[in-house]
Amino acid sequence: MNHQAICKNIAKYRKEKKMTQDDLAERIGVSPQAVSKWENGVSCPDIAYLPEIAEVLGVDINALFREEEEEPETYLVEDHQKKDPAKMLFRIKVLSSDGDKVRVNLPLPLLKMMMNTGASMQLGDTDLSSLRNIDWDSLFAMIDNGVMGKLVEVESADGDFVEIYVE
């Protein structure tokens, strides 16, 4: 029995049903803390609860055990599936050491223009100047050749964490 798959699936299907942990707990006769522990992987529901959990969540019991295949973070698309770079988005996610979360979606042509003109690399209080060390020409060439998904993951000396995706 895959404990982690069950935990993830209970949370996933509960949220899809727009139920709270309290709602699920009440319907199957356990405490909300028990549901929280299941969903966070601290414990697993007793096997006797699984048919009732599946019924309340409106899924087949096998769905609780199913492991989802994760999409690769970076992938290469076939020529016939390539998107027009002018219509692609460049997504930057920053988790700063101060606790700030910044998400920026830039049209790829705008980003190319910014990099060519040396525009500011500041997002709020987060300095992205460490991104200047990236070989942007090579990165843009990869995108033009069909590379998609997560392209860069950087952790700065200050503890800022930056992820860059293209979609």
Buried (B, 14 or more C-beta within 10 A) or exposed (E): EEEEBBBBBBBBBBEEEEBEBEBBBBBBEBEBEBBBBBBEEEEBBEEEBBEBBBEBBEBEEEBBBBEEEEEEEBEEEEEEEBBEBEEBBBBBBBBBEEEEEBEBEBBBEEBBEBBEEEEEBEBEEBBBEBBEEBEBEEBBEBBEEBBBBBBBEBEBEEEBEBBBBBE
